[in-house]
Amino acid sequence: MLRRALWQRQRAAATDARGAPTLTTRPDDGEEARPPSPRPAARTRRVKVTELLAGEREAILEHDGQDYRLRITASGKLILTK
């Protein structure tokens, strides 16, 4: 019983760099290993476009070594192009 309680405590604390649960194996106590239960998703970061563009109409966003252009159209819509 003590091994199982310790394993459950370690499983609850095991997360990766993003805070997502990592898969762990259970000590051999005759039961099948189960993946940890999913955690609720973290809140998505909200950024106002006006703050991101800092008063400009467009910005270059770099992602994975490539440039993307984010711009506000004359009608106020956003366009993201590669």
Phi and psi in radians as a Rosetta constraint file:
Dihedral C 1 N 2 CA 2 C 2 CIRCULARHARMONIC -1.122 0.35
Dihedral N 2 CA 2 C 2 N 3 CIRCULARHARMONIC -0.710 0.35
Dihedral C 2 N 3 CA 3 C 3 CIRCULARHARMONIC -1.062 0.35
Dihedral N 3 CA 3 C 3 N 4 CIRCULARHARMONIC -0.725 0.35
Dihedral C 3 N 4 CA 4 C 4 CIRCULARHARMONIC -1.155 0.35
Dihedral N 4 CA 4 C 4 N 5 CIRCULARHARMONIC -0.742 0.35
Dihedral C 4 N 5 CA 5 C 5 CIRCULARHARMONIC -1.106 0.35
Dihedral N 5 CA 5 C 5 N 6 CIRCULARHARMONIC -0.725 0.35
Dihedral C 5 N 6 CA 6 C 6 CIRCULARHARMONIC -1.115 0.35
Dihedral N 6 CA 6 C 6 N 7 CIRCULARHARMONIC -0.773 0.35
Dihedral C 6 N 7 CA 7 C 7 CIRCULARHARMONIC -1.058 0.35
Dihedral N 7 CA 7 C 7 N 8 CIRCULARHARMONIC -0.747 0.35
Dihedral C 7 N 8 CA 8 C 8 CIRCULARHARMONIC -1.110 0.35
Dihedral N 8 CA 8 C 8 N 9 CIRCULARHARMONIC -0.674 0.35
Dihedral C 8 N 9 CA 9 C 9 CIRCULARHARMONIC -1.144 0.35
Dihedral N 9 CA 9 C 9 N 10 CIRCULARHARMONIC -0.746 0.35
Dihedral C 9 N 10 CA 10 C 10 CIRCULARHARMONIC -1.150 0.35
Dihedral N 10 CA 10 C 10 N 11 CIRCULARHARMONIC -0.699 0.35
Dihedral C 10 N 11 CA 11 C 11 CIRCULARHARMONIC -1.095 0.35
Dihedral N 11 CA 11 C 11 N 12 CIRCULARHARMONIC -0.714 0.35
Dihedral C 11 N 12 CA 12 C 12 CIRCULARHARMONIC -1.141 0.35
Dihedral N 12 CA 12 C 12 N 13 CIRCULARHARMONIC -0.556 0.35
Dihedral C 12 N 13 CA 13 C 13 CIRCULARHARMONIC -1.534 0.35
Dihedral N 13 CA 13 C 13 N 14 CIRCULARHARMONIC -0.213 0.35
Dihedral C 13 N 14 CA 14 C 14 CIRCULARHARMONIC -1.380 0.35
Dihedral N 14 CA 14 C 14 N 15 CIRCULARHARMONIC 1.935 0.35
Dihedral C 14 N 15 CA 15 C 15 CIRCULARHARMONIC -2.398 0.35
Dihedral N 15 CA 15 C 15 N 16 CIRCULARHARMONIC 2.768 0.35
Dihedral C 15 N 16 CA 16 C 16 CIRCULARHARMONIC -1.561 0.35
Dihedral N 16 CA 16 C 16 N 17 CIRCULARHARMONIC -2.978 0.35
Dihedral C 16 N 17 CA 17 C 17 CIRCULARHARMONIC -1.087 0.35
Dihedral N 17 CA 17 C 17 N 18 CIRCULARHARMONIC -0.481 0.35
Dihedral C 17 N 18 CA 18 C 18 CIRCULARHARMONIC -1.533 0.35
Dihedral N 18 CA 18 C 18 N 19 CIRCULARHARMONIC -0.077 0.35
Dihedral C 18 N 19 CA 19 C 19 CIRCULARHARMONIC 1.605 0.35
Dihedral N 19 CA 19 C 19 N 20 CIRCULARHARMONIC 0.049 0.35
Dihedral C 19 N 20 CA 20 C 20 CIRCULARHARMONIC -1.386 0.35
Dihedral N 20 CA 20 C 20 N 21 CIRCULARHARMONIC 2.566 0.35
Dihedral C 20 N 21 CA 21 C 21 CIRCULARHARMONIC -1.145 0.35
Dihedral N 21 CA 21 C 21 N 22 CIRCULARHARMONIC 2.505 0.35
Dihedral C 21 N 22 CA 22 C 22 CIRCULARHARMONIC -1.756 0.35
Dihedral N 22 CA 22 C 22 N 23 CIRCULARHARMONIC 2.697 0.35
Dihedral C 22 N 23 CA 23 C 23 CIRCULARHARMONIC -1.407 0.35
Dihedral N 23 CA 23 C 23 N 24 CIRCULARHARMONIC 2.305 0.35
Dihedral C 23 N 24 CA 24 C 24 CIRCULARHARMONIC -2.203 0.35
Dihedral N 24 CA 24 C 24 N 25 CIRCULARHARMONIC 2.815 0.35
Dihedral C 24 N 25 CA 25 C 25 CIRCULARHARMONIC -1.780 0.35
Dihedral N 25 CA 25 C 25 N 26 CIRCULARHARMONIC 2.636 0.35
Dihedral C 25 N 26 CA 26 C 26 CIRCULARHARMONIC -1.645 0.35
Dihedral N 26 CA 26 C 26 N 27 CIRCULARHARMONIC 2.508 0.35
Dihedral C 26 N 27 CA 27 C 27 CIRCULARHARMONIC -1.025 0.35
Dihedral N 27 CA 27 C 27 N 28 CIRCULARHARMONIC 2.579 0.35
Dihedral C 27 N 28 CA 28 C 28 CIRCULARHARMONIC -1.224 0.35
Dihedral N 28 CA 28 C 28 N 29 CIRCULARHARMONIC 1.679 0.35
Dihedral C 28 N 29 CA 29 C 29 CIRCULARHARMONIC -2.149 0.35
Dihedral N 29 CA 29 C 29 N 30 CIRCULARHARMONIC 0.409 0.35
Dihedral C 29 N 30 CA 30 C 30 CIRCULARHARMONIC 1.585 0.35
Dihedral N 30 CA 30 C 30 N 31 CIRCULARHARMONIC -0.147 0.35
Dihedral C 30 N 31 CA 31 C 31 CIRCULARHARMONIC -1.849 0.35
Dihedral N 31 CA 31 C 31 N 32 CIRCULARHARMONIC 2.665 0.35
Dihedral C 31 N 32 CA 32 C 32 CIRCULARHARMONIC -1.291 0.35
Dihedral N 32 CA 32 C 32 N 33 CIRCULARHARMONIC 2.419 0.35
Dihedral C 32 N 33 CA 33 C 33 CIRCULARHARMONIC -1.211 0.35
Dihedral N 33 CA 33 C 33 N 34 CIRCULARHARMONIC 2.410 0.35
Dihedral C 33 N 34 CA 34 C 34 CIRCULARHARMONIC -2.106 0.35
Dihedral N 34 CA 34 C 34 N 35 CIRCULARHARMONIC 2.515 0.35
Dihedral C 34 N 35 CA 35 C 35 CIRCULARHARMONIC -1.164 0.35
Dihedral N 35 CA 35 C 35 N 36 CIRCULARHARMONIC 2.695 0.35
Dihedral C 35 N 36 CA 36 C 36 CIRCULARHARMONIC -1.126 0.35
Dihedral N 36 CA 36 C 36 N 37 CIRCULARHARMONIC 2.678 0.35
Dihedral C 36 N 37 CA 37 C 37 CIRCULARHARMONIC -1.198 0.35
Dihedral N 37 CA 37 C 37 N 38 CIRCULARHARMONIC 2.527 0.35
Dihedral C 37 N 38 CA 38 C 38 CIRCULARHARMONIC -1.174 0.35
Dihedral N 38 CA 38 C 38 N 39 CIRCULARHARMONIC 2.515 0.35
Dihedral C 38 N 39 CA 39 C 39 CIRCULARHARMONIC -1.607 0.35
Dihedral N 39 CA 39 C 39 N 40 CIRCULARHARMONIC 2.699 0.35
Dihedral C 39 N 40 CA 40 C 40 CIRCULARHARMONIC -1.091 0.35
Dihedral N 40 CA 40 C 40 N 41 CIRCULARHARMONIC 2.498 0.35
Dihedral C 40 N 41 CA 41 C 41 CIRCULARHARMONIC -1.114 0.35
Dihedral N 41 CA 41 C 41 N 42 CIRCULARHARMONIC 2.494 0.35
Dihedral C 41 N 42 CA 42 C 42 CIRCULARHARMONIC -1.215 0.35
Dihedral N 42 CA 42 C 42 N 43 CIRCULARHARMONIC 2.682 0.35
Dihedral C 42 N 43 CA 43 C 43 CIRCULARHARMONIC -1.099 0.35
Dihedral N 43 CA 43 C 43 N 44 CIRCULARHARMONIC 2.392 0.35
Dihedral C 43 N 44 CA 44 C 44 CIRCULARHARMONIC -1.303 0.35
Dihedral N 44 CA 44 C 44 N 45 CIRCULARHARMONIC 2.396 0.35
Dihedral C 44 N 45 CA 45 C 45 CIRCULARHARMONIC -1.182 0.35
Dihedral N 45 CA 45 C 45 N 46 CIRCULARHARMONIC 2.305 0.35
Dihedral C 45 N 46 CA 46 C 46 CIRCULARHARMONIC -1.889 0.35
Dihedral N 46 CA 46 C 46 N 47 CIRCULARHARMONIC 2.214 0.35
Dihedral C 46 N 47 CA 47 C 47 CIRCULARHARMONIC -2.215 0.35
Dihedral N 47 CA 47 C 47 N 48 CIRCULARHARMONIC 2.248 0.35
Dihedral C 47 N 48 CA 48 C 48 CIRCULARHARMONIC -1.326 0.35
Dihedral N 48 CA 48 C 48 N 49 CIRCULARHARMONIC 2.341 0.35
Dihedral C 48 N 49 CA 49 C 49 CIRCULARHARMONIC -1.038 0.35
Dihedral N 49 CA 49 C 49 N 50 CIRCULARHARMONIC -0.659 0.35
Dihedral C 49 N 50 CA 50 C 50 CIRCULARHARMONIC -1.071 0.35
Dihedral N 50 CA 50 C 50 N 51 CIRCULARHARMONIC -0.622 0.35
Dihedral C 50 N 51 CA 51 C 51 CIRCULARHARMONIC -1.283 0.35
Dihedral N 51 CA 51 C 51 N 52 CIRCULARHARMONIC -0.680 0.35
Dihedral C 51 N 52 CA 52 C 52 CIRCULARHARMONIC -1.127 0.35
Dihedral N 52 CA 52 C 52 N 53 CIRCULARHARMONIC -0.759 0.35
Dihedral C 52 N 53 CA 53 C 53 CIRCULARHARMONIC -1.499 0.35
Dihedral N 53 CA 53 C 53 N 54 CIRCULARHARMONIC -0.211 0.35
Dihedral C 53 N 54 CA 54 C 54 CIRCULARHARMONIC 0.902 0.35
Dihedral N 54 CA 54 C 54 N 55 CIRCULARHARMONIC 0.853 0.35
Dihedral C 54 N 55 CA 55 C 55 CIRCULARHARMONIC 1.498 0.35
Dihedral N 55 CA 55 C 55 N 56 CIRCULARHARMONIC -0.129 0.35
Dihedral C 55 N 56 CA 56 C 56 CIRCULARHARMONIC -1.563 0.35
Dihedral N 56 CA 56 C 56 N 57 CIRCULARHARMONIC 2.975 0.35
Dihedral C 56 N 57 CA 57 C 57 CIRCULARHARMONIC -1.672 0.35
Dihedral N 57 CA 57 C 57 N 58 CIRCULARHARMONIC -0.236 0.35
Dihedral C 57 N 58 CA 58 C 58 CIRCULARHARMONIC -2.655 0.35
Dihedral N 58 CA 58 C 58 N 59 CIRCULARHARMONIC 2.806 0.35
Dihedral C 58 N 59 CA 59 C 59 CIRCULARHARMONIC -2.592 0.35
Dihedral N 59 CA 59 C 59 N 60 CIRCULARHARMONIC 2.683 0.35
Dihedral C 59 N 60 CA 60 C 60 CIRCULARHARMONIC -1.732 0.35
Dihedral N 60 CA 60 C 60 N 61 CIRCULARHARMONIC 2.165 0.35
Dihedral C 60 N 61 CA 61 C 61 CIRCULARHARMONIC -1.866 0.35
Dihedral N 61 CA 61 C 61 N 62 CIRCULARHARMONIC 2.287 0.35
Dihedral C 61 N 62 CA 62 C 62 CIRCULARHARMONIC -1.762 0.35
Dihedral N 62 CA 62 C 62 N 63 CIRCULARHARMONIC 2.231 0.35
Dihedral C 62 N 63 CA 63 C 63 CIRCULARHARMONIC -2.426 0.35
Dihedral N 63 CA 63 C 63 N 64 CIRCULARHARMONIC 2.143 0.35
Dihedral C 63 N 64 CA 64 C 64 CIRCULARHARMONIC 0.944 0.35
Dihedral N 64 CA 64 C 64 N 65 CIRCULARHARMONIC 0.696 0.35
Dihedral C 64 N 65 CA 65 C 65 CIRCULARHARMONIC 1.412 0.35
Dihedral N 65 CA 65 C 65 N 66 CIRCULARHARMONIC 0.072 0.35
Dihedral C 65 N 66 CA 66 C 66 CIRCULARHARMONIC -2.106 0.35
Dihedral N 66 CA 66 C 66 N 67 CIRCULARHARMONIC 2.602 0.35
Dihedral C 66 N 67 CA 67 C 67 CIRCULARHARMONIC -1.663 0.35
Dihedral N 67 CA 67 C 67 N 68 CIRCULARHARMONIC 2.416 0.35
Dihedral C 67 N 68 CA 68 C 68 CIRCULARHARMONIC -2.220 0.35
Dihedral N 68 CA 68 C 68 N 69 CIRCULARHARMONIC 2.478 0.35
Dihedral C 68 N 69 CA 69 C 69 CIRCULARHARMONIC -1.826 0.35
Dihedral N 69 CA 69 C 69 N 70 CIRCULARHARMONIC 2.129 0.35
Dihedral C 69 N 70 CA 70 C 70 CIRCULARHARMONIC -1.861 0.35
Dihedral N 70 CA 70 C 70 N 71 CIRCULARHARMONIC 2.149 0.35
Dihedral C 70 N 71 CA 71 C 71 CIRCULARHARMONIC -2.449 0.35
Dihedral N 71 CA 71 C 71 N 72 CIRCULARHARMONIC 2.718 0.35
Dihedral C 71 N 72 CA 72 C 72 CIRCULARHARMONIC -1.714 0.35
Dihedral N 72 CA 72 C 72 N 73 CIRCULARHARMONIC 2.219 0.35
Dihedral C 72 N 73 CA 73 C 73 CIRCULARHARMONIC -1.367 0.35
Dihedral N 73 CA 73 C 73 N 74 CIRCULARHARMONIC 3.025 0.35
Dihedral C 73 N 74 CA 74 C 74 CIRCULARHARMONIC -1.095 0.35
Dihedral N 74 CA 74 C 74 N 75 CIRCULARHARMONIC -0.491 0.35
Dihedral C 74 N 75 CA 75 C 75 CIRCULARHARMONIC -1.555 0.35
Dihedral N 75 CA 75 C 75 N 76 CIRCULARHARMONIC 0.078 0.35
Dihedral C 75 N 76 CA 76 C 76 CIRCULARHARMONIC 1.539 0.35
Dihedral N 76 CA 76 C 76 N 77 CIRCULARHARMONIC 0.174 0.35
Dihedral C 76 N 77 CA 77 C 77 CIRCULARHARMONIC -1.597 0.35
Dihedral N 77 CA 77 C 77 N 78 CIRCULARHARMONIC 2.797 0.35
Dihedral C 77 N 78 CA 78 C 78 CIRCULARHARMONIC -1.752 0.35
Dihedral N 78 CA 78 C 78 N 79 CIRCULARHARMONIC 2.435 0.35
Dihedral C 78 N 79 CA 79 C 79 CIRCULARHARMONIC -2.260 0.35
Dihedral N 79 CA 79 C 79 N 80 CIRCULARHARMONIC 2.296 0.35
Dihedral C 79 N 80 CA 80 C 80 CIRCULARHARMONIC -2.035 0.35
Dihedral N 80 CA 80 C 80 N 81 CIRCULARHARMONIC 2.074 0.35
Dihedral C 80 N 81 CA 81 C 81 CIRCULARHARMONIC -2.208 0.35
Dihedral N 81 CA 81 C 81 N 82 CIRCULARHARMONIC 2.714 0.35
